Amino acid sequence: MSEMEPTPKPALPPAIILCEPQLGENIGMVARAMANFGLSDLRIVNPRDDWPSEKARAAASRADHVIDAARVFDRVEDAVADLQMLFATTARNRDIPKPVVGPDEAAAEAVSYGATDLATGYMFGRERWGLNNDEVALANKIVTLPVDPTYASLNIAQAVLVCAYEWRRTATAGALPFTLEDQEGEPASQEAIQRMFDHLEGALDARGFFRPVEKKPVTVRRLRNIFQKADLTDNEVRILRGVIASFEKYPPKPRGE
């Protein structure tokens, strides 16, 4: 027996840094967006409202683990001191020569750094006017979203949501939390489908379905194609066999009734 390959280590999630947020409700919505996509390291620099904030907790919609673990800092420099890759998010052109990337490129870099346990973070500014130039200067790169330039303003939680979504999509290779593909069992074998179709063809023959008779071969091929395209499972074939059997129990009505 060959050795099983080790499970890939998940990438270290990035931190979310909020610079001087004004409203507890916005912090709560940020926490909710973070929890949606598996982020939990929330760092708050000089929140205007008191902290801890019950308004933030209420708006977090049960993302209590993010709220409870949130750390408050007096200075941005302290909030980002341990990070080895820092992205500053802004929708405005800055007179600071830095690489500018989109949220997908930033996510790819954050995942790459996190895969080797290097700490990353996204920094977000105030609700009314975002980050100042001194804060942007602390970052390695600028992240900007592909918004319509005539209306580039985003709620802070919306901006966090986009960046968190892109990070998780990249970190999990787009894996969805569930699928319905396996809910009805294994794919049906060709033998099972053929038997089901023979059953159907016989039942339709008994009902006089194939009229005129000379067109039966074409109709049979078309019906068979319908079922082949359906990618039926074992359970679905059994259900169809039950449907066919149910109308076999009743004698066909004379034509015209």
C-alpha positions as CSV (number, residue, x, y, z in Angstrom):
1,M,0.0,0.0,0.0
2,S,1.4,3.4,-1.0
3,E,1.7,6.1,1.6
4,M,-1.1,8.6,1.7
5,E,-0.1,12.1,0.7
6,P,-0.1,14.6,3.6
7,T,-3.1,17.0,3.7
8,P,-1.9,20.4,2.5
9,K,-1.5,22.9,5.3
10,P,-4.1,25.7,5.1
11,A,-2.8,29.2,4.4
12,L,-2.5,31.5,7.4
13,P,-5.4,33.9,7.1
14,P,-4.7,37.6,6.8
15,A,-5.5,40.1,9.5
16,I,-8.0,42.9,8.9
17,I,-7.0,46.3,10.3
18,L,-9.6,49.1,10.6
19,C,-8.1,52.6,11.1
20,E,-10.3,54.8,13.3
21,P,-13.7,53.4,12.4
22,Q,-16.5,55.6,13.6
23,L,-19.5,53.3,14.0
24,G,-19.7,50.2,16.1
25,E,-22.3,48.9,13.6
26,N,-19.7,49.0,10.8
27,I,-17.2,47.1,12.9
28,G,-19.8,44.5,13.5
29,M,-20.6,44.1,9.8
30,V,-16.9,43.8,9.1
31,A,-16.7,41.0,11.7
32,R,-19.6,39.3,10.0
33,A,-18.0,39.6,6.6
34,M,-14.8,38.2,8.0
35,A,-16.5,35.2,9.6
36,N,-18.3,34.4,6.3
37,F,-14.9,33.7,4.7
38,G,-12.9,32.2,7.6
39,L,-11.1,35.3,8.9
40,S,-10.9,36.0,12.6
41,D,-7.9,38.4,13.2
42,L,-9.6,41.8,13.6
43,R,-7.4,44.8,14.7
44,I,-9.0,48.1,15.4
45,V,-7.0,51.4,15.7
46,N,-8.6,54.1,17.8
47,P,-12.4,53.3,17.3
48,R,-14.4,56.4,17.8
49,D,-17.1,54.7,19.8
50,D,-16.4,52.9,23.1
51,W,-15.0,49.4,22.9
52,P,-16.2,46.7,23.5
53,S,-19.3,47.8,21.6
54,E,-22.7,46.1,21.9
55,K,-23.7,47.8,18.7
56,A,-20.8,46.0,17.0
57,R,-21.8,42.7,18.5
58,A,-25.4,43.0,17.4
59,A,-24.4,43.9,13.9
60,A,-22.0,41.0,13.7
61,S,-24.9,38.6,13.6
62,R,-23.4,35.8,15.8
63,A,-19.8,36.3,14.6
64,D,-19.0,36.6,18.3
65,H,-15.7,34.8,18.0
66,V,-14.4,37.7,15.8
67,I,-15.7,40.4,18.1
68,D,-14.3,38.6,21.2
69,A,-10.9,38.2,19.8
70,A,-10.6,41.8,18.3
71,R,-7.6,43.8,19.5
72,V,-7.6,47.6,19.9
73,F,-4.4,49.6,19.2
74,D,-3.5,53.3,19.8
75,R,-1.2,53.4,16.8
76,V,-1.4,51.9,13.3
77,E,2.3,51.1,13.5
78,D,1.6,48.8,16.5
79,A,-1.4,47.2,14.8
80,V,0.7,46.1,11.8
81,A,4.1,45.6,13.4
82,D,4.1,41.8,13.1
83,L,2.9,41.7,9.4
84,Q,5.3,40.7,6.6
85,M,3.0,41.8,3.8
86,L,0.5,44.7,4.2
87,F,-2.0,45.8,1.7
88,A,-3.6,49.3,2.0
89,T,-7.0,49.4,0.4
90,T,-8.0,52.7,-1.3
91,A,-10.3,53.8,-4.1
92,R,-8.3,57.0,-4.7
93,N,-5.1,57.7,-6.6
94,R,-2.3,58.4,-4.2
95,D,0.8,60.4,-4.8
96,I,2.9,57.5,-3.3
97,P,4.8,55.3,-5.7
98,K,3.7,51.8,-4.8
99,P,2.5,48.7,-6.7
100,V,-1.2,48.7,-7.2
101,V,-3.0,45.4,-7.4
102,G,-6.6,44.2,-7.6
103,P,-8.2,42.0,-4.9
104,D,-7.5,38.8,-6.8
105,E,-3.8,39.5,-7.1
106,A,-3.7,40.6,-3.5
107,A,-5.4,37.3,-2.5
108,A,-2.9,35.2,-4.4
109,E,0.0,36.9,-2.7
110,A,-1.7,36.7,0.7
111,V,-2.3,33.0,0.2
112,S,1.3,32.5,-1.0
113,Y,2.7,34.2,2.1
114,G,0.3,32.5,4.4
115,A,1.2,29.1,3.1
116,T,4.6,29.5,4.6
117,D,3.3,31.0,7.9
118,L,4.2,34.6,6.9
119,A,1.7,37.1,8.3
120,T,-0.3,39.3,6.0
121,G,-3.0,41.9,6.5
122,Y,-5.4,44.3,4.8
123,M,-5.7,47.8,6.1
124,F,-9.0,49.8,5.7
125,G,-9.6,53.4,6.4
126,R,-12.3,55.6,7.9
127,E,-15.9,55.5,6.7
128,R,-15.8,59.0,5.3
129,W,-12.4,59.4,3.7
130,G,-10.4,56.2,4.0
131,L,-6.7,56.0,4.8
132,N,-4.4,58.9,5.0
133,N,-1.1,59.1,3.1
134,D,1.0,58.2,6.2
135,E,-1.0,55.0,6.7
136,V,-0.7,54.1,3.0
137,A,3.0,54.6,3.2
138,L,3.2,51.8,5.8
139,A,1.9,49.3,3.3
140,N,3.8,47.1,0.8
141,K,1.2,47.4,-1.9
142,I,-2.1,49.2,-2.6
143,V,-5.3,47.2,-3.3
144,T,-8.0,48.9,-5.3
145,L,-11.3,47.3,-6.4
146,P,-12.5,47.5,-10.1
147,V,-15.3,49.9,-9.3
148,D,-17.0,52.4,-11.5
149,P,-14.7,55.5,-11.1
150,T,-17.7,57.8,-11.2
151,Y,-19.0,56.2,-7.9
152,A,-16.1,54.5,-6.2
153,S,-17.3,54.8,-2.6
154,L,-17.8,51.5,-0.8
155,N,-19.0,50.8,2.7
156,I,-16.1,49.5,4.8
157,A,-17.8,46.1,5.3
158,Q,-18.4,45.8,1.6
159,A,-14.7,46.4,0.9
160,V,-13.7,43.8,3.5
161,L,-16.2,41.3,2.1
162,V,-14.7,41.6,-1.4
163,C,-11.1,41.1,-0.2
164,A,-12.1,38.3,2.2
165,Y,-14.1,36.5,-0.5
166,E,-11.1,36.7,-2.9
167,W,-8.8,35.4,-0.3
168,R,-11.0,32.4,0.5
169,R,-11.7,31.6,-3.1
170,T,-8.0,31.5,-3.8
171,A,-7.1,29.6,-0.6
172,T,-9.6,26.9,-1.2
173,A,-9.3,26.8,-5.0
174,G,-13.0,27.9,-5.2
175,A,-14.3,24.9,-3.2
176,L,-18.0,25.2,-2.4
177,P,-19.3,24.3,1.1
178,F,-21.6,21.6,-0.3
179,T,-22.8,20.1,-3.6
180,L,-25.9,18.1,-4.4
181,E,-24.1,15.9,-6.9
182,D,-24.0,12.9,-4.6
183,Q,-27.3,13.3,-2.9
184,E,-29.1,10.7,-5.1
185,G,-26.5,8.0,-5.1
186,E,-24.0,6.7,-7.6
187,P,-24.4,7.2,-11.4
188,A,-26.5,4.5,-13.0
189,S,-24.9,1.9,-15.1
190,Q,-25.7,1.6,-18.8
191,E,-27.3,-1.8,-18.1
192,A,-29.7,-0.2,-15.5
193,I,-30.6,2.6,-17.9
194,Q,-31.1,0.1,-20.8
195,R,-33.4,-2.0,-18.7
196,M,-35.4,1.0,-17.6
197,F,-35.7,2.2,-21.2
198,D,-36.8,-1.3,-22.3
199,H,-39.4,-1.2,-19.6
200,L,-40.6,2.2,-20.7
201,E,-40.7,1.2,-24.4
202,G,-42.8,-1.8,-23.6
203,A,-45.2,0.2,-21.5
204,L,-45.6,2.9,-24.2
205,D,-46.1,0.2,-26.8
206,A,-48.9,-1.3,-24.8
207,R,-50.5,2.2,-24.6
208,G,-50.3,2.7,-28.4
209,F,-47.9,5.6,-28.0
210,F,-45.8,4.9,-31.1
211,R,-48.2,6.0,-33.8
212,P,-47.7,6.0,-36.7
213,V,-45.7,2.8,-36.3
214,E,-43.2,3.6,-39.0
215,K,-41.9,6.6,-37.0
216,K,-41.2,4.5,-33.9
217,P,-37.4,4.1,-34.5
218,V,-36.9,7.8,-34.6
219,T,-39.1,8.4,-31.6
220,V,-37.3,5.7,-29.6
221,R,-33.9,7.2,-30.5
222,R,-35.0,10.6,-29.3
223,L,-36.5,9.3,-26.1
224,R,-33.3,7.3,-25.4
225,N,-31.2,10.4,-26.0
226,I,-33.3,12.4,-23.4
227,F,-32.5,9.8,-20.7
228,Q,-28.8,9.5,-21.7
229,K,-28.3,13.3,-21.4
230,A,-29.9,13.3,-17.9
231,D,-26.9,11.6,-16.2
232,L,-29.3,9.5,-14.2
233,T,-28.3,8.0,-10.8
234,D,-29.3,4.6,-9.5
235,N,-31.9,6.1,-7.3
236,E,-33.4,8.1,-10.2
237,V,-33.6,5.0,-12.4
238,R,-35.4,3.2,-9.6
239,I,-37.9,6.1,-9.3
240,L,-38.6,6.0,-13.0
241,R,-39.1,2.3,-13.0
242,G,-41.7,2.8,-10.3
243,V,-43.4,5.5,-12.3
244,I,-43.6,3.2,-15.4
245,A,-44.9,0.3,-13.2
246,S,-47.6,2.5,-11.8
247,F,-49.2,3.2,-15.1
248,E,-48.8,-0.4,-16.2
249,K,-51.2,-1.4,-13.5
250,Y,-54.1,0.3,-15.3
251,P,-55.4,-0.9,-18.7
252,P,-55.1,1.7,-21.5
253,K,-58.2,3.6,-22.3
254,P,-59.7,3.1,-25.8
255,R,-58.7,5.9,-28.1
256,G,-61.3,8.7,-28.2
257,E,-62.2,8.5,-24.5
